[in-house]
Amino acid sequence: MDLRTFFQHLANALSVGSLYALIAIGYSMVYGILRLINFAHGDVFMLGAYIAFYLVSSALMPWWVALLVAIGLTCLFGIGLERVAYRPLRNSPRISIMISAIGASFLIENLAVVLFDARPKAFAVPDIFSTVVKIRGVSIVSVSFFIPLITFVLLAILLFIVHKTKIGMAMRAVSTDQDAARLMAIDVDKTVSFTFGIGSILAAVGGIMWSFKYPQLLPLMGIMPGLKCFIAAVIGGIGSIGGAVLGGFLLGLIEIMTIAFLPDLTGYRDAFAFILLIVVLLVKPTGLLGKNQGEKV
Amino acid sequence: MKSPLAKIADRRVLDASLVAVLLAGFFVADSFLDPFAMQIFKLCAINIILALSLNLLNGFTGLFSLGHAGFMSIGAFSCALLTMTAAQKQMNFFLKPIEPWLMNVTIPFLPALIISGLIAAFAGFLIGAPALRLRDDYLAIATLGFSEIIRVVFTNLQTVTNGSLGLKGLPRFTTMWWAWGVAAAVTVLMVSLVRSSYGRAFKAIRDNEIAAEAMGINVFRMKLLSFVISAFIAGIGGALLAHHLTTIDPKQFQFLKTFDVLLIVVLGGIGSISGSIIAAIVVTIMMEALRFLDGPLNLIFIQTEGTPGIRMVVFSVLLMAVILFRQQGLMGQKELSWDLLSKAGLLPRFKAKE
């Protein structure tokens, strides 16, 4: 493999990795705060892409306004989802709330099939994201630059929120100990809603970027990326934002590079993430950056 | 005042008459159901088998596993490859020839069914041994991962499973008697398993793992045993399904398939055998009965054109409603028994147990 192809693959791996990272953060934050695998997160991702598609193609507003509105709507949807499907079960066994997440995911997917039609839709990508840039013979679609850029900007904002603001402090408190946080006069419900809002914003951005990169929309398109990003979050150490980013990039790199170097394994691409997950779970169940928590009797 | 029914209301008499009524029902069904209704009737039995095997894990041992589709797929492909004749295999494998050692294997249905169950059980052992060190949601996601790996591997093993083309023209072995016979056998197995000391150990682990360990239960071994038995039953269920549909491909056994079974278990009540059985029958029949929703509707005021998929939306709303408002499902952890019916006033009271 010559250097040029290598860089081509590297650029691809970095953009896929940042997408994974973006979505993985949402999983990680929700898990950190509620100890819940939000199975519906992948469907929020799908919904973000579809809303953006309809708003952009309706041509009522400039495309960037449409994208912002789509992100806002997805955020509201995420908050609503938590209120309807997860909050009533907050004090039930963890398995119940997980089944509720699976049920919610099932419902959103089936609704999407009815509302959006099961046939694939083609996203009309704005020109700025679809121009091909050539650098020393390596041709890269501009969206591959935008994705890591946007990811890092959002990550910086997120880290600022979590570590420097009052609501961020509340989030950290709730994820450490919900009851103690409540005793400290922290509004747990509000904090959880806020977390879902942020997670859904990231999922929406991820979904929109994903459909810029792979411009085909399907009602079930959220399942696989959703699972993989959850895996990325577990690999990095669930509950930690840095871990989710690390896991996302790692997964993107491994997926793309393995296929690049061993093309025979292309058919097995979707299995890499799961194999990686199982290896990590068996060797270091808390993930690469996760903290070890003692078990309480 | 004693009703005349009370005299004959002995549990054994009731059991025997229930079996007689069911048997008579099967004979009637066998001769009167049209082919389409028969398909659904058989599917009920297969779903019972699958739901019971998932319930053994989720309901009785408290292990949340999402890997059932993988075991079903192993059972389905093993049984299909074991029973198809060389000529049938040749017809299927036109892209790449089948592995030579598989070519001439053709055995009758019953041994093939058992062997495919055993292969699935062995896979369950291989998967369970590492995965059962994990708990709760980690176990769920790891088992889900394994089932996806199995699917991807099957899609790529062109010379064994015929890859994504799958296998067509399987012999239609799953008759009503086979399906319901196996379902009955699995039910008996489950009931006796749950009542045995093993079953009590499973339930102890479900209720409190640490306490169970303190009581001297080898938690890991019991979990693995439950996992292997569940994989065995799922494999058999998958094999029956394969010979019911007569066409299989790896994509059928995506993890949405696991969700279908999970739906039945949740609706019936996690930890109730009779709940699973009732829910399997109700869900299977409703899935077909609600098909009219996908066609054009005429509700006097509202007229809709046919929209495929409404049926599934109705189903998911139903599922969510059960999860949110009646978490214990239909039966909770209770079992439908003569005693329960008599308490509910549907049967006269029994004499106290001797």
Interface residues (C-beta under 8 A of the other chain):
Chain A: R35 L36 I37 V84 A85 P88 L89 S92 R94 I95 S96 M98 I99 S100 I102 G103 A104 F106 L107 N110 L111 V113 V114 A118 L227 F230 I231 V234 G267 Y268 D270 A271 A273 F274 I275 L277 I278 L281 L282 P285 V297
Chain B: N58 F64 P130 A131 R133 L134 D136 D137 Y138 A140 I141 A142 L144 G145 F146 E148 I149 V152 V153 T155 N156 I210 F259 L262 L263 V266 I270 T307 P308 G309 I310 M312 V313 F315 S316 V317 L319 M320 I323 L324 Q327
